[in-house]
Amino acid sequence: MKKILILPIFGLLLTWLNSCQKDDRLKGIADAPVVYAVQAAQLTYPISVKLIGDVQSYIFSAGYGGLKTPGSDVPVVFTVDSAALAMYNTTLSSGGIKPYLPLPAANYVIPSLTATIPANGVLTDPLSLKINAAGLNSNSRYALALTLKSAANFTINNNVKTILFTIDRLDNIYAGAYNSKGTRQNYDASGNASGAPSIFNFIKNLSTVSKDTSAVDAVANLGANRTNTLFMLAVDASSNKVSISGYLDNPANPIINEPGKTSSYDPASKTFYLYYRYTLTTSGGIYRVMADTLTKQ
């Protein structure tokens, strides 16, 4: 019974060693021991950052690769590497891709750039990158490069030493897909209701305009991405009241809050309760009144 268990395990070990010897990025695991930046295992390390005033934390660490664990502590040091980011941006630009903006120093804090791989261990405790997105542009991309600078007397794997934290988009807390349920009542220019209310139930998407303002891709039940149309929701964070603005098909056809009704946002359920109207000035002043509940998926 023991032979049946030992042989497969031995075969798996040989397969693992062979794979290590064939992978240049892991060179050292089957040769001399190496130290590397864990999050540098991929070319870039995308992180999700929200346009909020609170600090958002992300971790990074160093690892040890070898057939044996280290016999003593391995102190490691990281450094912010603007040259590495500049080199990466040059590569992007040469390929016609928009480069990243360096993450401004005022928007991040790294409490410590030093850590230790303990004796008989393989990883440091996590280090922390703390980001405050206040003042960042939602239409820009940002990046920060951290490079493993030293690891006592151990070799650093040059292929896996630089972490490129990338922020490809900055969304506010409202961005995303919502289930929209509501009604649309048609009125003539004199204020007389025309027919029964239309009932709708479909998906709408909110995209970031600023920290507190989002664009909605569909008005009432008229379908997504209508030409020459803008539908905006601005949330007052102190009261959660929602200001509605925009226009339908033409800036002369305004979208506004329904008079006498209060639109609001419930952060606990991530739900918008919207009451609004649009007036078709270009069609003699007829208008439509909506009650629309948007719940985040």
N, C-alpha and C positions, 0 to 999 in steps of 0.2 A: 504493500500500500504506500509505503514511503517513497519507493522509486517512482511510482506514478505521479506523485506530487513534485518531486525534485526535478525530474527531467523537463517538464514544461517551464518551470521557473528558471532553470538554467538556460533554456532556449530563449526565453524572453529577455534575460540579461544580456545574452550575446547579441540579440537584435538591437537592444538599446545602445550597447557600446558601438556597434557598427554604424548606427544612425548618427551617433555623436561624432564619429570620425569623419563622416561624409558631410556634415553641416559646418560650413566655414564660420557662421555666426556663433556656433557653440565650440569653436576650436579652443582647446584648453581643458575641457571637461575630460577628454581622453588623453590629453598631453599634460602640460603644466597647468596648475590651477589658475583661474582668472576671476576677477571681480568685474561686475557689470551693473548698469542701471536697469532695474527691472522694467520700468515703463518705457524704456528705449527699445524693447523687443520689436516694436512696430515703428514704422518710419515717422509717423506723427501720433500724438496721443490726444485725440479730441476730447474736450471737456464741455459740459453743458453749463452755461452761466446765464443766470436770469438778471434782468434789469431791475434789481431791487437794492435797497440801501443796506441790507444785512450782509454780513460777511459770509462767503461761501467757501468751504474748505475742500481741498483735494490733496491726495497723498502721493508720495513717491518714496522710493527706497533703493537700496543696493543689495545685490545678491552675490553669492560665492558659488563658483562651479568647479568641481574637481572630483576625483574618485574618492577622496577622503575629505572630511570636514577639517577646517583649520584647527591647529593645536593651540592657538592663542587668539586673543581678540584682534580684529582687523578694523582699525579706525579708518573711516572714509570721509572725504570732503567733496561736496558739490560746489559749483559756482555758477552764477548767472553768466550765460555765454552769448553776448550780443553778436559776436563774430559768426557763430554757428548759425544763428537766425539769418544774418545777412547773406551767408553763403546759400542757405536754403531758398531765400527770396530771389537770389540771382538765378537759381535753377528754375524757379517758377516763372520768372519774367522771361527767360529765354524760351520757354515753352508757351508764351502768350497767356500765362495765368497771372491773375492779379496777386501781388505779394501781400503778406500779412503786415499789419502795423505792429511795431513792438508794443507789448502791454505796458502802459505807462507805470513808472515806479510808484506813483501816488496811488495806484489801484491794487497793489498787492503787497503782502508782507510774508516773508519766510522766516519764522521764528528761529530756525536753526538750519544750517547747511552741513552740519557734521553729525555723524552717527557711527555706530559700531556693530560690525558683524561679530557676535560673541564666539568665543572658542567653542568648537564642536557644533556651531550653528551654520545656517546658510543665508540668513536674511537679517538686515537691520530692522529695528523698529521703524514704523512709518514716520517719515518727515511730512511736514504740512506746508502747503501753499494756500494762503488765504487771500481771496479776491473780493474786493468791493467794486461793483460795476457802476457805481454812481458816476455820471458824467461821460461814460463810454457811449460811442455812437452806435445805434442799433443797425446802421447800414454798413458798418465796417467789420473787418476780420482782424483779430489780434492773435499774437503768439508770444510765448516766452520759452527760451531755451535754457535748460539746466544741464550742465555737463559734469560728469564724475571726474574730478580733478586729481585726486590721489587716493591710494589705498595701501598705505604703509609700504612694505616691500613687495607687495603682490602686483602682478601684471593686470592692467585694465584692458578689457576687450574693447579695442577702438571702434569696432562695428556696433557696439551696444553700450555706448557711454553717454550719449546726448539725448535727453528727453525733450521733445518739441511739443509742449502744451499748446494746442490750437483751439481758438474760439471762432468757429465758423459762422455762428449767428448768435445774436443777443435777443432773446425773446423776453417780453414782459410776462407776468404771471398769468395773464388772461389768454395768451396765444394758444391755439389748438382747435380741435374739432368739437362741435357742439350739436346736440340734438335740438332742433328748433320745432316747437309746437305752438301754434297760434291761429289767429283769425285775421282776415282782412275784410273790412266793410267799405264798400264803395259809396261815395256821396257825390251829388251834383254840385254845381257852383253855388246853389242856394242853400245847401246844407241838408238836402233831403236824401235819406238813405235809398240806395238803389239795389233791390234784391236782397237775398239772404247773405250772411257773411260766408266768405270762402274759408275753409279749414285747411291748414297745411301742417305737415309733419315730415321734415327732411333734415339733412345734415348741412350745417353752415360752418365756415372756417373763419377764425379770427387770426389776423396777422399783426405783428408789432409795428406800431408807428412811433411810440415813445414809451416811457416807463408806465404811464397811466392811460394811454390812448391806443385803441386797436381799430383796424379796418375789418369790416365784415364783408364777405364775398357775395352776399345775396340779400336783397331787400324783400321783405315779406315773402311771397311765394313766386317771385318773378324769375328765379333761376340764378345761377352763379355767374360772376364775372361779366355783368352786363356792361356794354360799351358806354363810355362817358358817364359812369355812375360812381358815386363815392358815398360810403355809408360808414360813419365813424362813431365809436363809443368811447367816451372819456369818463373814467371813474374817479370820483373824489374819494381818496383813500381815508379821509377822516370821517365821512358820513356814508360812504358806499353808494351815494347817489350817482346816477349816470346821466351825462349830458349827451344828447344825440344830435348829430349834424351831418350834412352832406347834401347830395342832390341826385335826382334820377334822370338819366339821359341827357340832361342839360343843366348847367348851373342856375338856370331860371326856374327850375323845378325843385324847391328846397325840401329836405327831409329834416324834421324838427321833432322835439318832444311834444307829445300830445298835451295841449293846454289842459290844466286842471288835474293831470295825472303825474305821478312820480315814478320814474324809472329807477331801478336799483340793482345792486349786485350783492349776492349772499356769498361771502368767502367760504363759509363752512360747507355749503353744498356745491360751490363753484357754479352758481346759477345766476343768469341775468333775467330780470323781469322788466321787459321793455314795453313802453307805450309810446307810439310815434305815429306821425302822419307824413305823407308827401303830397304836395299840391302840384298839379299839372298846369302851371301857368300857361304853358304853350298850348294847352288844350282847353282854354276858356276858364280855368280855375277850378275844375273838378278836383276832388281830393280823395285819398284813401286813408283809413285809420286802422292801425294794427295793434293787437295785443300779442306779444311774442315772448315766449319763455325759452331761453337758451340754457341747456344743461350740459356741462362739459362731459365728454365721453371718457 
